[in-house]
Amino acid sequence: MVSAMVCRSAVLGAVTLSLLAVPAQAAPMMTAPGPQATAALPAPDTAGLAAVLRSVVAKGAPGAMARIDDGTQVYRSAQGIADRTSRRALTTTDRFRVGSVTKTFSAVVLLQLVDEHKLALDAPVDRYLPGLLPDDRITVRHVLSHRSGLYDYTNDLFASSVSGFEAVRDKVFTYRQLVDLSLKKPRTNAPGAAYSYSNTNFVVAGMLIEKLTGHSVRTEYENRIFKPLQLTDTFYVHPDTKIPGQHANGYLTADRAGAAPVDATDQTVSWAQSAGAIISSARDLDTFYSALVRGKLTSAARLAEMERFTRVNSNTSYGLGLRRRDLSCGVSVYGHTGAVQGYYTYAFTSKDGKRSLTALANASNSSDVLNALAATLEPAFCGKQKSTRSATAPIEREDVAPAAPREQ
């Protein structure tokens, strides 16, 4: 479809918990070398982006959409539907649950507390939360970089995706209950010895925020991030189950082939909280990540700490609540992935924050949909450039119960 410029926007298509979690692997804490993006990025491949979104719908998502903010232009593309009952078309302004993109928000709050001298990254978590963890060698930095060794309790909650979800859809957990679920299992590695993605880490992050500030994470998100950046589509409503305003319904793919997907839109997301319960929009996430890498949310020193990356696989590294993805054209992008029942999200920005992409599929529990959505990064940041490498990208994995099998 031919794109047309409308009020800074290119409308490209018809309407239409991090996702990458890998087993524990030894990795020293270091800044993983990555491509240096100093030259201007090529123009987005808008036709290629629309084609990717069509493929996401073809793989089984009710809808898929993407929004690119290039500073001077906004490109929008959407395919499929937001609601399987009403058949309303999905739009790029619909709100949605962002899953593990929440982790970056939590990390920002804690790094601001470091700037305020209320927290030390290399201090034991137990200094601030006495007796919470069984090993006082686990530091705040280990928690934010997924190197604590704390077991991911979601592997047990959602070993069966649908029945596990229905069991907790309306349940309200305390942070301590979630940590206790983790501590029933052996740790995956010694503190600092390996990267092992675990939602438990960012539940601990939420506990730190509330202990150090005396306020709820909702209050801290609002006062430190939502309001200063004017993120008017972004909310933390836990334990309420509704998404405010116009939103995309989210659909959990059934575990049994051929069964109807489950409408997972209404839920407490209490199993995730500070690890994955924020609601937002593509516009707000583009704004958030651009502001983050431009230094508008933390000091330069704290941003540098955030960007000390540990290599996870051939194209991904993890810092403090922040991912770096190295694309085939040699460009690196910074942000996070999100999975929560009914929604997959990719939200990334360029090193200088001048181009940001947020992409959504209103489906989850589907490896095919997840891997198709990951392909939005290439046309958004590499344009029509030919790849500078031939390596096959690793298979994407959900950040909710990463050990669980997924419907193809």
Secondary structure, DSSP 4 states (H G I P E B T S, - for coil): ---EEETTEEE-SS----------EE--S---------SPPPPP-HHHHHHHHHHHHHTT-SEEEEEEE-SS-EEEEEEEBS-TTT-PBP-TT-BEE-GGGHHHHHHHHHHHHHHTTS--TTSBHHHHSTTSSS-TT-BHHHHHTT-S----THHHHTSSHHHHHHHHTT----HHHHHHHHHTS--SSSTTTEE---HHHHHHHHHHHHHHHSS-HHHHHIIIIITTTT-TT-B--TT--PPPSSB---EEPPSSTTPPPEE--S---TTTGGGT--EE-HHHHHHHHHHHHTTSSS-HHHHHHHT--EE-SSSEEE-SS-EEEE-TTS-EEEEEEEEETTEEEEEEEETTSS-EEEEEESEESBHHHHHHHHTTHHHHHTTTPPPS--PPPPPP--SSSTTS--B-
